[in-house]
Amino acid sequence: MYSVLRLLAFLVPFGILMLFPIFRELYWLAAIFAALIGLSLSLLFLRRPLTEVTTGLAERRASAKSAMTDEDVEDAAADATADSADERPQQERAVGD
């Protein structure tokens, strides 16, 4: 929904600006002005939808990060045992020297 509102905040001013004859010739200037108007409108009126979207994305990322699969748990355990096995010979060498 937020993306649609942002798109409308650009397209509506762009359409209105294209009604003027000068902007029909300089369509790129109309696009720049419409982008600036759209940015201003979204900063003023779309704060709540932006907050909702970013909160939803953060929650999804946190849940995906915390929900490790069995393979991830097994890999982490295997890495931990491999790391501890690599450290043992170094400790034994240090004691033997």
C-alpha positions in Angstrom: 0.0 0.0 0.0 2.8 2.4 0.9 4.5 1.9 -2.5 1.2 2.6 -4.3 0.8 5.8 -2.3 4.3 6.9 -3.1 3.8 6.2 -6.8 0.6 8.2 -6.8 2.4 11.1 -5.0 4.7 11.2 -8.1 2.2 10.4 -10.9 -0.5 12.8 -10.0 1.8 15.9 -9.9 3.5 14.7 -13.0 0.2 14.4 -14.8 -0.9 17.9 -13.7 2.4 19.4 -14.8 2.2 17.7 -18.2 -1.0 19.7 -18.8 1.1 22.9 -19.1 2.5 23.5 -22.6 6.1 24.3 -21.3 6.4 21.0 -19.6 5.2 19.0 -22.7 8.4 20.2 -24.3 10.6 19.8 -21.2 9.1 16.5 -19.8 12.3 15.8 -17.9 11.8 19.1 -15.9 8.3 18.0 -15.1 9.6 14.7 -13.9 12.1 16.5 -11.6 9.4 18.8 -10.2 7.0 15.9 -9.8 9.7 13.9 -7.9 10.3 16.8 -5.6 6.6 17.3 -5.0 6.1 13.6 -4.4 9.0 13.5 -1.9 7.5 16.4 0.0 4.1 14.9 0.0 5.4 11.6 1.2 7.4 13.2 4.0 4.4 15.2 5.2 1.6 12.7 4.8 3.0 9.2 4.6 5.0 8.9 7.9 2.5 6.4 9.5 2.5 4.0 6.5 6.3 4.2 6.3 6.6 3.4 10.0 4.2 0.4 9.6 6.2 -0.9 6.7 9.5 -0.6 8.4 8.2 -2.2 11.6 6.8 -5.1 9.6 10.1 -5.6 7.8 12.1 -5.5 11.0 9.7 -8.1 12.7 10.0 -10.4 9.7 13.8 -10.1 9.7 14.0 -10.8 13.4 11.7 -13.8 13.2 13.6 -15.2 10.2 16.9 -14.7 12.1 15.7 -16.4 15.3 14.1 -19.3 13.5 17.1 -21.4 12.8 16.6 -24.7 11.0 17.9 -28.0 12.3 20.7 -27.9 9.7 21.8 -24.5 11.0 21.9 -25.8 14.6 23.9 -28.9 13.5 26.3 -26.8 11.5 26.9 -24.5 14.4 27.6 -27.5 16.7 30.0 -29.0 14.2 31.8 -25.7 13.8 32.1 -25.4 17.6 33.6 -28.9 18.0 35.9 -28.2 15.1 37.1 -25.0 16.6 37.7 -26.6 20.0 39.6 -29.5 18.3 41.9 -27.0 16.6 42.7 -25.2 19.8 43.6 -28.4 21.8 46.9 -29.2 19.9 48.1 -25.6 20.3 47.4 -25.7 24.0 49.2 -29.0 24.4 52.2 -27.6 22.4 52.3 -24.6 24.6 52.4 -26.8 27.8 55.0 -29.1 26.3 57.4 -26.3 25.4 
